Amino acid sequence: MDFQGRTSIVTGASQGIGKAIALELSREGVEVILVDIQKGKLEEVADKIRENKGKVAVFAADVSRMEEAMEIVEAVVKSNKKIDHLVNNAGITRDNLLMRMKEEEWDSVLNVNLKGVFNFSKAVIRNMINNRYGRIVNISSIVGLIGNAGQCNYSASKAGVIGFTKSLAREVASRGITVNAVAPGYIATPMTESLPESVQQKFRDWIPVKRFGTPEEITHAVKFLLSDEAAYITGQVINVNGGMFM
Ligand code: NAP
């Protein structure tokens, strides 16, 4: 896989899976455009990339805001001319049983996890169509496929991401652009570290490989889908979940 000269936007790149994706792409020679809601943590990732002589740019933005996505893409296109890859990774949870779920908990999760994917995809798509090349990878979740009590908002957003992925894949397939999703199972990141230890143990018992995945194990799947070698794979959901769902 040769990524030299490519430019990738990675959202939610401050920590967890997004950070691992950004660091790995940078090691492969990609210029990475890091997006996250807080600039401080992003700068630490950018410093790491610069230490290794990688090319990086940093943008603090809320992915749920269309105008912020548009501004970032405009700035990148102005300086770089092209965007080769978009990894829609930013995501949040606001768990509650439906009976107790507040409207704000529903809206915020749908706005970040699903509208954020719409915003950034819409922002980049014209440039990718003009270049007749593009790779979009959306980070969904196992719970978008199998559901999870207490996560009606999150699982709906992640199932929505899969429907979005397949529809956009059909729209742009003839323009050299692929659109795929990766659906992680339980991955050791700040998102899952906040679960009580008893809940984490319950999941470890359930997962056939008996452990949480690492962010790097998601990165490998994302990297493959971003590669030229994956040109004939589009509209797919790649499950990376230690066998939790087969
Ligand atoms: P994480 O550690 O919580 O990282 C997510 C990053 O996204 C954080 O830096 C967060 O910033 C940022 N973010 C949140 N809201 C944002 C917004 N509105 N605009 C821009 N950035 C925002 O999560 P992760 O575990 O790495 O998850 C990454 C993706 O994988 C998410 O889409 C998640 O749903 C998905 N996923 C994770 C797992 C898992 O087990 N970890 C499983 C399946 C799917 P703050 O920290 O400042 O909020």
Residues whose N, C-alpha, C, O or C-beta is under 5 A from the ligand:
A	BS01	NAP	G12 S14 Q15 G16 I17 G18 V35 D36 I37 Q38 A61 D62 V63 S64 N89 A90 G91 I92 V112 I139 S140 S141 I142 P184 G185 Y186 I187 T189 P190 M191 T192
